[in-house]
Amino acid sequence: MFSKDYLVRQLQQFVQALAMVILNKQQGQRDLAQNLIHNTMMDLLGVSLTDVRALDGEAMLGLVTFDGVLRQDVAIAAADLLAEDYSPDGRLRAAWLYEAVLRSGGTVPHDVHDRIAELKAGEG
């Protein structure tokens, strides 16, 4: 079982990484942004960005499920980060995570339906 402190730290790391990714993308440092996404996935979920892009839906959800329970907060944080991936495969996995939280009745961003549509359309 993961402790509450661990999960809070994990979420903080996702948020910090997301802020750095967005900043680097705004500054035109796409490679650095991609490296940050990769490193965060490795550090927090134990899987490379390349491997995340290849996961099927069930395996993707497995990354954010602990003790048989979907960690909605972790799923949203991972989706927010993957939504910044330049690869359509990464962005599609972000859409899957948003959809899973939506199906579970969890709290989602107010514009989640628009985000999902954009992510699935390959925009980004």
Secondary structure, DSSP 8 states (H G I E B T S, - for coil): ---HHHHHHHHHHHHHHHHHHHHHHHTT-HHHHHHHHHHHHHHHHSS-HHHHHH--HHHHHHHTEETTEE-HHHHHHHHHHHTT-SSHHHHHHHHHHHHHHHHHT----TTHHHHHHHHHHT--
